[in-house]
Amino acid sequence: MDEKLLIALNTLDSNEVWPNGWKINKLWLKKYFKLTSKYLDNASSYKEYCKKNMYGGRDFNHPFIHENLYELVVLDSVPKNRKYIYPISIKSYHNDIGINSIHLPTKVIKDCRLGYCKILFNELWEGHGAYYNYQKLFKKIIKHYKLPLNSVGFVDGNQNNKNFFNKHNIHGFSVLFFEHNAQGTDVFKKAKDHCSNVIKENITLPYRFLNLNRLYKPHRSIIAQEIFLNHNDNSLWSYTTTDIDIVTKHLENFGHKDETFIKSLPKIIDVNETVNDNSVNFKMQKQAYINIITESVFTHHSTVFYTEKIFKPIATGQPFILIGTSNSLPRIRELGYRTYNGLINEYYDTVEDPAVRIIEIINEINRLSNMPKDEFKKLMTECYKISKYNIDIMQKRVLENHTYNDLKNNIIDWQKK
């Protein structure tokens, strides 16, 4: 589909402070900033915060859109009878404050009622829309402004958005932001050569497992402790969190806390806690056969959320165990990638109960760790054939810009309804 989206912003002047959906009235701003200041990154004023977060003039490059896929226009200059998207970036504090945190211009309201405008709320880097119950806020906005149901949509990284939000009569879209931004494109050829070397058994890697953890989360605490206690000699792992008390609580809730593990933290081998790095460290990735991926979301229902953590091993040709929400692997396969079922036991992914799922994951790690060397190398030969195939799929998807084209085309289809 060669059509472009028309994106309307309140202003294209980067010196103005007027992000979409945020009201300019000074009294309202003062009240809003007072309510939200605890969420706003220690900004000294609302104006300062807006300047950091607004859509930036002619350099506008909102992550759900690529510059060759959209036309940018000031809201008041939208051509008559032309359909357009009015995007609003949303955060959890909008949900906390409620409808008072969202302001819609009169033109947007009128054009929504006439069928020319669609309001697209978005939280592109995250996948929390279902968890934050944004649909409740959207319903209130629709009722308050007397908008057609079909005029409000939402997009974030949750791959279950369509099913979840459609049940609430809201159009839900998903974006694979991190597939296109895992910054692994420069390693595709090297990674394929590496896979070939593993398949031909020309090399023996130092470690069986790679497990990189940054911010504290219960499933990361459990897996990191398991690696430390039972697989330390054949694993390359990190847990860079400095919130040791919280990790301790995670493990106490799990029913097993090891003081030696607690005292080993933080363990830093790649980046520290303050760095969220999308770039691929191929030198580190290729030291281990299997990547034990502790994704950002593990317990949330109605959510399948992929970050750079899954796309880095795909880009580098590394087999993986995906520790995410239940039924995360089918969506990966829908995108054209292959997973390792039959080689790695992926039953764990089907288990709904997080407490049971984490045990099934540990059981599979133990099985792979205890496997005799010859048997393990034969297994890896077959796994790396799949990995090499996956590199080609990712390379093709990035080259053809599937991440943004698919979203753009889905939004255009929604506009036409």
Secondary structure in CASP SS format (residue, H / E / C, confidence):
PFRMAT SS
TARGET T0000
AUTHOR 0000-0000-0000
METHOD secondary structure of the structure
MODEL  1
M C 1.00
D C 1.00
E C 1.00
K C 1.00
L E 1.00
L E 1.00
I E 1.00
A E 1.00
L E 1.00
N C 1.00
T C 1.00
L C 1.00
D C 1.00
S C 1.00
N C 1.00
E C 1.00
V C 1.00
W C 1.00
P C 1.00
N C 1.00
G C 1.00
W C 1.00
K C 1.00
I C 1.00
N C 1.00
K H 1.00
L H 1.00
W H 1.00
L H 1.00
K H 1.00
K H 1.00
Y H 1.00
F H 1.00
K H 1.00
L H 1.00
T H 1.00
S H 1.00
K H 1.00
Y H 1.00
L C 1.00
D C 1.00
N C 1.00
A C 1.00
S C 1.00
S C 1.00
Y H 1.00
K H 1.00
E H 1.00
Y H 1.00
C H 1.00
K H 1.00
K H 1.00
N H 1.00
M C 1.00
Y C 1.00
G C 1.00
G H 1.00
R H 1.00
D H 1.00
F C 1.00
N C 1.00
H C 1.00
P C 1.00
F C 1.00
I C 1.00
H C 1.00
E C 1.00
N C 1.00
L C 1.00
Y E 1.00
E E 1.00
L E 1.00
V E 1.00
V E 1.00
L H 1.00
D H 1.00
S H 1.00
V C 1.00
P C 1.00
K C 1.00
N C 1.00
R C 1.00
K C 1.00
Y E 1.00
I E 1.00
Y E 1.00
P E 1.00
I E 1.00
S E 1.00
I C 1.00
K C 1.00
S H 1.00
Y H 1.00
H H 1.00
N H 1.00
D H 1.00
I H 1.00
G C 1.00
I H 1.00
N H 1.00
S H 1.00
I C 1.00
H C 1.00
L C 1.00
P C 1.00
T H 1.00
K H 1.00
V H 1.00
I H 1.00
K H 1.00
D H 1.00
C H 1.00
R H 1.00
L H 1.00
G C 1.00
Y C 1.00
C E 1.00
K E 1.00
I E 1.00
L E 1.00
F E 1.00
N E 1.00
E E 1.00
L C 1.00
W C 1.00
E C 1.00
G C 1.00
H C 1.00
G C 1.00
A C 1.00
Y C 1.00
Y C 1.00
N C 1.00
Y H 1.00
Q H 1.00
K H 1.00
L H 1.00
F H 1.00
K H 1.00
K H 1.00
I H 1.00
I H 1.00
K H 1.00
H H 1.00
Y H 1.00
K C 1.00
L C 1.00
P C 1.00
L H 1.00
N H 1.00
S H 1.00
V E 1.00
G E 1.00
F E 1.00
V E 1.00
D E 1.00
G C 1.00
N E 1.00
Q C 1.00
N C 1.00
N H 1.00
K H 1.00
N H 1.00
F H 1.00
F H 1.00
N H 1.00
K C 1.00
H C 1.00
N C 1.00
I C 1.00
H E 1.00
G E 1.00
F E 1.00
S E 1.00
V C 1.00
L C 1.00
F H 1.00
F H 1.00
E H 1.00
H H 1.00
N H 1.00
A C 1.00
Q C 1.00
G C 1.00
T H 1.00
D H 1.00
V H 1.00
F H 1.00
K H 1.00
K H 1.00
A H 1.00
K H 1.00
D H 1.00
H H 1.00
C H 1.00
S H 1.00
N H 1.00
V H 1.00
I H 1.00
K C 1.00
E C 1.00
N C 1.00
I C 1.00
T C 1.00
L C 1.00
P C 1.00
Y E 1.00
R E 1.00
F E 1.00
L E 1.00
N E 1.00
L E 1.00
N E 1.00
R C 1.00
L C 1.00
Y C 1.00
K C 1.00
P H 1.00
H H 1.00
R H 1.00
S H 1.00
I H 1.00
I H 1.00
A H 1.00
Q H 1.00
E H 1.00
I H 1.00
F H 1.00
L H 1.00
N H 1.00
H C 1.00
N H 1.00
D H 1.00
N H 1.00
S E 1.00
L E 1.00
W E 1.00
S E 1.00
Y E 1.00
T C 1.00
T C 1.00
T C 1.00
D C 1.00
I H 1.00
D H 1.00
I H 1.00
V H 1.00
T H 1.00
K H 1.00
H H 1.00
L H 1.00
E H 1.00
N H 1.00
F H 1.00
G C 1.00
H C 1.00
K C 1.00
D C 1.00
E H 1.00
T H 1.00
F H 1.00
I H 1.00
K H 1.00
S C 1.00
L C 1.00
P C 1.00
K E 1.00
I C 1.00
I C 1.00
D C 1.00
V C 1.00
N C 1.00
E C 1.00
T C 1.00
V C 1.00
N C 1.00
D C 1.00
N C 1.00
S C 1.00
V C 1.00
N C 1.00
F H 1.00
K H 1.00
M H 1.00
Q H 1.00
K C 1.00
Q C 1.00
A E 1.00
Y E 1.00
I E 1.00
N E 1.00
I E 1.00
I E 1.00
T E 1.00
E C 1.00
S C 1.00
V C 1.00
F C 1.00
T C 1.00
H C 1.00
H C 1.00
S C 1.00
T C 1.00
V C 1.00
F E 1.00
Y C 1.00
T C 1.00
E H 1.00
K H 1.00
I H 1.00
F H 1.00
K H 1.00
P H 1.00
I H 1.00
A H 1.00
T C 1.00
G C 1.00
Q C 1.00
P C 1.00
F E 1.00
I E 1.00
L E 1.00
I E 1.00
G C 1.00
T C 1.00
S C 1.00
N C 1.00
S C 1.00
L H 1.00
P H 1.00
R H 1.00
I H 1.00
R H 1.00
E H 1.00
L C 1.00
G C 1.00
Y C 1.00
R C 1.00
T C 1.00
Y C 1.00
N E 1.00
G C 1.00
L C 1.00
I E 1.00
N C 1.00
E H 1.00
Y H 1.00
Y H 1.00
D H 1.00
T H 1.00
V C 1.00
E C 1.00
D C 1.00
P H 1.00
A H 1.00
V H 1.00
R H 1.00
I H 1.00
I H 1.00
E H 1.00
I H 1.00
I H 1.00
N H 1.00
E H 1.00
I H 1.00
N H 1.00
R H 1.00
L H 1.00
S H 1.00
N H 1.00
M C 1.00
P C 1.00
K H 1.00
D H 1.00
E H 1.00
F H 1.00
K H 1.00
K H 1.00
L H 1.00
M H 1.00
T H 1.00
E H 1.00
C H 1.00
Y H 1.00
K H 1.00
I H 1.00
S H 1.00
K H 1.00
Y H 1.00
N H 1.00
I H 1.00
D H 1.00
I H 1.00
M H 1.00
Q H 1.00
K H 1.00
R H 1.00
V H 1.00
L H 1.00
E C 1.00
N C 1.00
H H 1.00
T H 1.00
Y H 1.00
N H 1.00
D H 1.00
L H 1.00
K H 1.00
N H 1.00
N H 1.00
I H 1.00
I H 1.00
D H 1.00
W H 1.00
Q H 1.00
K H 1.00
K C 1.00
END
